Every structure is written in C-alpha cells, then in structure tokens.
C-alpha cells in the first residue's frame, strides 16, 4: 500500500511550484489529475519545439491530463463535478485568478466540504505584497536571497537552482499532508496556503546570524562562496588543478584534518589560525594558504585525502556530471521513462523515503488531454465522448 492510495488530487499547477507538489503526491500513490487549459500548461511547450519540454516531462510523471476551459461555464461545471470526487485541489495561479474564474475556495468547499484546497502563492493572500505576481527570481529579490548571493563587490545574484519555486511546492506538500491527517480526525476539509516568500526567511539563518550576532561588526551583504555570516574559515570553493572543490571546517578537528591532508601541519600552530574566531578574523590569509595547496592537486586527490582526514568537502560538479551522477542513479533519484515523443528520458525519483510505502514504477508525463474523455465520463456516469483539447 502506498501512503496516498485512494487519494484523488486535482492539480491546476503551473511551471514548477504546483506541479512539483503534485509530483510528490503522485509518487506516493495519489491519483493526480492534471487540469490543463486548451493548448496545455505553459511549461509543456517551453522548449519551443513540437514536443513537451524536458522540464514538463520531469515534473509530471504518474499524472493524467484532462483539458478543461475554465473560462467557460461548461469547463467550470466540469471542474466542480470533479471536485466533488476529489480529496485535494492544488492551484498556484496568480493572485485573484481562481476567484475571477468563480472557483474560489468558498465555492469549492461548498461543493465538497471534505476537500483540501491547497494554494501555492508568491506572497500569500494577506499582507502588503499579496497583490504582487511572483516568479522564482522576483521572490529571490524580495526575500533577501538575491542580496545575499554573489561576490561582495558584485551585483545581487539569483541562485542557479529555482529553489524558491520548489521550496514552495515542498512546503505545500507538507501542508496538504497535515490537512489530510487532520481530516482523519475532524472529517472536514480546509483551505491551506503556502507563500514562497514565507519559506525563504528561515533559509537566511547564516546571513541573519551575521547581522545579529555581531551588531558592531560590519559585514558585507554578499560573501561570495564564503560563510554568509563570515563566522567560519576555511569555508569556500577553492580551485583545483582540474576544477573546483568546496571545503568547510566547523570544528578544530576539521582544521587539523585540513592541515594534515594538504601537507601543511604547521598551519595548526600558526597564531593567526589558532581558534575559529582567529581564522574568521584572518579569513583572507586562510583562503590564500588553502588555494596555494589546492591548485596543485586534482579534485579526486583532494577529496580522497580530505575525506580520509574527516573534513567535509566535495567537488563542484557540472550540470553534465549531475545528469549522470552515479549516486543519484543508484538511489533511484534519477530514473528513466519512455516518453512517446522524447524517447528514453531521465526524470526525478522521489526524495521521500518511507519504508512501508515504496515508490513504484514511474510513468511518463501524459500527453495533453490524454485522459479527458475517460475521467469526465467516470464523473458523469456516461459513455466517453470526444472533448476537443485545443
């Protein structure tokens, strides 16, 4: 039995936030019906090719696709009929969209009081930013993440990974799980909401620590690859002879290990580096000593010796290396499916590991509207009829 067997989810998801939340539910056994507009969800054809984009294929395994035009009475009625059979409805439309479609939480819960209406928003439905539309980069800007990212003498910089969108989707999955658990006790559905902006503030712990732990010490807002609070050294990405390597020391044991692994045992007795606070105060000197050693050796050599000395480190892997990462493949986080248009493609496995709810085989993302007739016929109790998808 999977964790979410017999749970039906309607996903009105777009781009990354809502679809990733739906993907996690689908991987753990929920029936996820992806509701798409005529022409398909925006991410489906982002590649500007006549086949689904790789991003769409990545985030929509194990779902079925139903096309409904929610701007029409027929489309809205069909969604409300579906909502009566569902346990969860996910939407991450721009502010006010679902209300303009006359499908707000009140209407949905009136049709099905046991429904969990889950909303992924940029800034939530309350507060002075609630009206603002949001994308990953704009929330990175608004949340302080972009200000904290980049080199001290450079501009604010967005993170390479779309972590804001996915953070919102992950938190929404958690909220849905909690609401389903509560429904087991109360028998009632409810509205749950996650603001992407809300989820980023706790992630600024190191930067905020630098602000509050040392009120008299002026720190740069951006610290490059150094610790955001400038409290730890070495803590950086250092050049190797064949690439780059991340090294971090958070204890005296780690520092002794670094000195030993790099063949510089005398650094342990250097008064500039005696304690963690000394190394933080002399961070430029620490990085100069480190770089002088790492530049002469390969990533593999450095990882071997530093790991043997118990020092946290890792090579900086390229996107091409990650695409075939042996660890991710062995753990099932990179899995392969056969897509009717793209052929064999890698898709994400499930990072949530439940010993009593194993993740089964993954199916490729559905073609647009592939299950429209079947699902609507099931709800109406009538024979399937052809429904145009564009």
matplotlib code that plots the C-alpha trace (Angstrom):
import matplotlib.pyplot as plt

x = [0.0, 1.3, 1.0, -1.7, -3.6, -7.2, -6.4, -7.6, -5.8, -6.8, -3.7, -4.2, -0.4, 1.8, 5.6, 7.4, 5.6, 2.2, 3.5, 6.3, 3.8, 1.6, 4.5, 5.4, 1.8, 1.7, 4.9, 3.5, 0.4, -2.2, -4.2, -3.2, -5.4, -3.6, -6.2, -4.8, -6.2, -6.8, -3.3, -1.7, 0.0, 2.6, 5.6, 4.5, 6.0, 8.6, 11.2, 9.6, 9.6, 6.5, 7.3, 6.9, 9.8, 12.1, 11.1, 7.5, 8.4, 10.5, 7.7, 4.6, 5.3, 2.4, -0.3, -3.1, -4.1, -7.6, -8.2, -10.9, -11.5, -12.2, -13.2, -16.4, -19.5, -19.0, -15.4, -16.2, -19.1, -16.9, -14.2, -16.8, -18.1, -14.6, -14.0, -16.9, -14.9, -11.6, -9.6, -7.2, -7.2, -3.8, -3.6, -0.8, -2.3, -1.5, -3.4, -7.1, -7.2, -9.1, -11.6, -12.2, -13.0, -15.7, -13.8, -12.6, -12.1, -15.6, -17.3, -15.0, -15.6, -19.4, -19.4, -17.2, -16.7, -14.0, -11.8, -8.3, -7.9, -4.2, -2.9, 0.8, 1.3, 4.2, 3.4, 0.2, -3.3, -2.7, -0.1, 1.1, 2.7, -0.3, -1.4, 2.0, 2.6, 5.6, 8.2, 11.2, 13.6, 11.3, 10.8, 14.6, 14.9, 12.1, 13.2, 16.8, 18.2, 19.5, 21.0, 22.9, 24.1, 27.1, 30.6, 31.0, 31.9, 29.4, 25.7, 23.0, 22.7, 20.0, 20.7, 21.2, 18.7, 15.0, 14.9, 12.1, 9.5, 10.5, 10.6, 7.0, 6.0, 7.7, 6.1, 2.7, 3.1, 3.7, 0.6, -1.5, -0.3, -1.0, -4.5, -5.3, -4.1, -6.4, -9.3, -9.0, -9.9, -12.5, -14.0, -13.6, -11.6, -10.0, -8.0, -4.2, -1.8, 1.9, 3.7, 7.0, 8.2, 7.5, 9.6, 12.8, 13.2, 14.3, 16.9, 18.7, 19.8, 23.5, 23.1, 20.8, 23.2, 25.9, 23.6, 22.5, 25.4, 27.9, 26.0, 29.2, 31.0, 30.3, 29.9, 29.3, 25.8, 27.2, 30.1, 30.6, 31.3, 32.3, 30.1, 27.2, 27.9, 31.7, 32.0, 33.8, 37.1, 38.0, 34.6, 34.8, 35.1, 38.8, 40.4, 41.9, 44.1, 41.2, 38.2, 36.8, 36.3, 34.1, 35.7, 34.2, 35.6, 33.3, 35.5, 39.1, 39.2, 38.3, 41.0, 43.7, 42.4, 42.8, 46.3, 47.3, 45.6, 47.1, 50.6, 50.8, 50.8, 52.5, 49.3, 47.8, 50.4, 50.2, 48.9, 46.7, 44.7, 44.7, 40.9, 37.8, 37.5, 41.1, 40.6, 37.4, 39.3, 42.1, 39.9, 41.9, 45.0, 43.2, 42.0, 45.4, 47.0, 44.3, 44.3, 48.1, 47.7, 44.6, 45.7, 48.4, 46.2, 43.2, 39.7, 39.9, 43.1, 41.9, 38.6, 40.4, 42.8, 40.4, 37.7, 40.2, 41.0, 37.3, 37.0, 33.6, 34.4, 33.0, 34.0, 32.0, 30.1, 28.9, 25.3, 26.5, 28.1, 25.0, 22.9, 24.6, 25.5, 26.1, 24.9, 21.6, 21.1, 21.8, 19.4, 16.7, 16.6, 17.4, 15.1, 14.3, 11.0, 10.0, 8.2, 6.2, 7.8, 11.1, 12.1, 14.1, 14.5, 15.7, 13.1, 13.3, 12.6, 11.1, 13.3, 10.8, 11.7, 9.0, 9.9, 6.3, 5.3, 7.8, 7.7, 6.5, 7.3, 7.1, 5.0, 6.0, 4.2, 0.8, 0.1, -2.1, -5.7, -4.9, -7.5, -10.1, -12.8, -12.2, -12.2, -15.2, -17.2, -16.4, -17.7, -20.8, -21.6, -21.9, -20.1, -16.8, -17.3, -14.7, -13.7, -11.6, -8.2, -7.5]
y = [0.0, 3.4, 6.3, 8.2, 5.3, 6.2, 9.9, 11.9, 15.2, 17.8, 19.7, 23.1, 23.5, 25.7, 25.7, 24.3, 25.1, 23.3, 20.6, 19.5, 19.3, 17.2, 15.0, 14.2, 13.1, 11.1, 9.3, 8.3, 6.8, 9.5, 9.7, 13.1, 14.6, 17.5, 20.0, 21.9, 24.7, 24.3, 24.3, 22.9, 24.2, 26.9, 24.7, 21.9, 23.6, 25.9, 24.2, 25.9, 22.5, 20.4, 18.0, 18.5, 20.3, 18.3, 20.3, 19.3, 15.7, 15.8, 17.1, 15.3, 11.6, 9.4, 12.0, 12.0, 15.0, 16.5, 19.6, 22.0, 25.5, 27.1, 30.4, 28.7, 27.6, 24.0, 23.9, 25.3, 22.9, 20.0, 21.1, 21.4, 18.0, 16.6, 18.5, 16.6, 13.4, 14.7, 14.9, 17.7, 20.6, 22.3, 25.7, 28.2, 30.8, 34.5, 36.4, 36.6, 34.3, 31.5, 33.9, 35.6, 32.1, 31.8, 28.8, 30.2, 28.2, 29.0, 27.6, 24.5, 23.8, 24.3, 21.6, 19.3, 20.1, 17.3, 18.9, 20.2, 23.4, 23.9, 27.3, 27.9, 31.7, 34.1, 36.2, 34.7, 36.1, 38.7, 41.4, 44.3, 42.1, 39.8, 41.5, 41.1, 38.5, 36.3, 34.2, 32.5, 35.3, 38.1, 36.3, 35.7, 39.5, 40.3, 37.8, 38.9, 35.8, 37.7, 40.4, 37.6, 35.9, 36.9, 38.5, 41.3, 43.8, 42.4, 42.8, 40.8, 37.5, 34.9, 31.3, 29.0, 26.5, 27.5, 26.8, 29.3, 27.6, 24.2, 25.3, 26.5, 23.2, 21.1, 23.2, 22.9, 19.1, 19.3, 21.4, 19.1, 16.1, 17.8, 18.7, 15.2, 13.9, 16.4, 15.4, 11.9, 13.3, 16.0, 14.8, 18.3, 19.7, 23.2, 25.8, 25.6, 28.1, 28.5, 31.7, 31.1, 34.3, 33.0, 29.9, 31.7, 33.7, 30.7, 29.9, 33.2, 31.9, 32.4, 35.9, 36.9, 35.4, 37.6, 40.6, 39.9, 38.0, 40.8, 44.1, 46.1, 44.3, 45.5, 42.5, 42.6, 41.7, 39.3, 37.0, 35.0, 31.4, 32.3, 31.7, 34.1, 35.2, 35.3, 33.2, 30.1, 29.6, 27.8, 27.9, 28.4, 26.9, 26.5, 26.0, 22.6, 21.7, 20.3, 22.2, 23.4, 22.0, 23.0, 22.8, 23.7, 23.5, 23.8, 22.4, 22.3, 18.6, 19.7, 22.3, 19.8, 17.5, 20.2, 21.0, 17.3, 16.4, 19.4, 18.6, 21.8, 20.6, 23.9, 25.8, 24.3, 26.1, 29.4, 32.0, 33.6, 30.4, 29.1, 29.3, 29.5, 33.2, 33.8, 32.1, 34.1, 37.3, 36.3, 34.8, 36.2, 34.6, 31.3, 31.3, 32.2, 29.3, 26.9, 28.0, 27.7, 24.0, 23.0, 24.5, 21.9, 18.8, 17.3, 17.2, 13.5, 13.6, 16.4, 14.6, 11.4, 13.0, 15.4, 12.8, 10.4, 13.2, 13.6, 17.0, 17.9, 18.6, 17.9, 18.5, 21.1, 19.0, 20.4, 20.0, 17.5, 15.5, 15.7, 14.5, 11.0, 11.1, 7.5, 8.2, 9.7, 6.8, 4.1, 5.8, 6.0, 9.8, 9.8, 7.3, 6.8, 6.6, 6.1, 9.1, 8.7, 11.8, 12.3, 8.6, 7.5, 10.5, 11.0, 12.1, 12.7, 9.9, 10.6, 12.0, 11.0, 7.5, 5.6, 2.1, 0.9, 2.9, 2.1, 4.2, 2.0, 2.4, 5.8, 6.5, 9.3, 12.6, 12.4, 13.8, 16.8, 15.9, 12.2, 11.2, 13.9, 11.7, 8.8, 11.0, 13.1, 10.1, 8.5, 11.5, 11.9, 8.2, 8.4, 6.9, 8.7, 11.4, 13.2, 16.5, 18.9, 19.8, 22.9]
z = [0.0, -0.9, 1.5, -0.6, -2.1, -2.8, -2.6, -5.6, -6.4, -8.9, -9.9, -11.5, -11.4, -13.5, -14.1, -11.0, -7.7, -8.1, -10.4, -8.0, -5.1, -7.3, -8.4, -4.8, -4.1, -7.3, -6.5, -3.1, -4.7, -5.1, -8.3, -9.7, -12.4, -14.0, -15.2, -18.2, -20.4, -24.1, -25.6, -22.4, -19.3, -20.1, -19.2, -21.6, -24.7, -23.2, -25.4, -28.5, -30.1, -31.1, -28.2, -24.5, -22.8, -20.7, -17.6, -18.1, -18.5, -15.3, -13.1, -14.4, -14.0, -12.9, -13.6, -16.1, -18.2, -18.5, -20.6, -19.3, -20.5, -17.1, -18.8, -19.9, -17.9, -19.2, -18.0, -14.6, -14.1, -15.0, -12.5, -9.8, -10.6, -10.4, -7.1, -5.6, -6.1, -5.0, -1.8, -2.7, -5.2, -5.9, -7.6, -8.0, -10.2, -10.0, -7.2, -7.9, -10.9, -9.3, -7.8, -11.2, -12.6, -9.9, -8.5, -5.2, -2.0, -0.8, -3.9, -3.9, -0.2, -0.7, -3.3, -1.2, 2.5, 2.8, 0.1, 0.9, -1.2, -1.4, -2.7, -3.6, -3.8, -4.2, -1.2, 0.3, 0.3, 3.1, 3.7, 1.7, -1.0, -1.5, -4.8, -6.5, -9.1, -8.3, -10.1, -8.7, -9.4, -8.1, -4.8, -4.6, -5.0, -2.5, 0.1, 0.6, -1.1, -4.2, -1.9, 0.0, -3.2, -5.3, -4.7, -2.2, -5.0, -7.5, -8.0, -6.3, -8.0, -8.3, -7.3, -10.2, -9.0, -8.9, -5.2, -4.4, -6.6, -5.3, -1.7, -2.1, -3.6, -0.9, 1.9, 0.2, 0.1, 3.9, 4.4, 2.4, 4.3, 7.6, 6.4, 5.3, 8.7, 10.4, 8.2, 9.5, 13.0, 12.0, 8.8, 7.4, 4.6, 4.7, 2.9, 3.2, 1.7, 1.4, 0.4, -1.4, 0.2, 3.7, 3.1, 2.4, 5.6, 7.7, 5.0, 5.7, 9.1, 8.4, 7.0, 9.8, 12.2, 10.8, 11.3, 14.9, 16.4, 15.7, 15.7, 15.9, 13.1, 9.6, 7.3, 3.5, 2.5, -0.1, 0.8, -2.4, -1.5, 2.0, 5.0, 4.9, 8.5, 7.9, 11.1, 9.6, 7.8, 5.7, 4.1, 0.4, -3.0, -3.9, -7.3, -8.0, -10.9, -12.8, -11.5, -8.1, -4.6, -1.7, 1.8, 5.1, 8.7, 11.6, 14.3, 15.4, 14.4, 10.9, 10.8, 11.9, 9.3, 6.6, 7.6, 7.6, 4.3, 2.5, 3.8, 5.9, 9.6, 10.6, 10.0, 13.2, 15.3, 13.3, 15.8, 13.0, 12.9, 16.5, 17.1, 14.9, 15.8, 14.7, 11.4, 10.8, 11.6, 9.2, 6.5, 3.6, 4.9, 5.4, 1.8, 0.4, 2.2, 1.1, -2.5, -2.7, -1.8, -3.7, -7.1, -7.4, -6.9, -8.7, -7.3, -6.8, -4.9, -2.6, -1.9, -1.1, 1.4, 3.0, 3.4, 4.9, 7.4, 8.2, 6.6, 4.9, 1.2, -2.3, -5.9, -7.7, -10.3, -13.6, -14.7, -17.3, -14.5, -12.4, -15.3, -15.0, -11.3, -10.1, -6.6, -7.7, -10.1, -7.5, -5.0, -7.6, -7.6, -11.4, -13.1, -16.7, -18.5, -22.1, -23.4, -26.6, -28.2, -26.5, -26.1, -23.0, -20.7, -17.1, -14.5, -10.8, -8.4, -5.0, -2.3, 0.4, 1.6, 3.5, 4.5, 4.3, 1.2, -1.6, -4.7, -7.6, -11.3, -12.9, -15.9, -18.4, -18.2, -20.0, -23.4, -23.4, -22.7, -22.9, -20.2, -20.6, -22.0, -19.6, -16.4, -17.3, -18.3, -15.0, -13.1, -15.2, -15.4, -19.2, -22.1, -23.0, -25.6, -27.6, -26.0, -28.0, -26.4, -28.4]

ax = plt.figure().add_subplot(projection="3d")
ax.plot(x, y, z, "-o")
ax.set_aspect("equal")
plt.show()
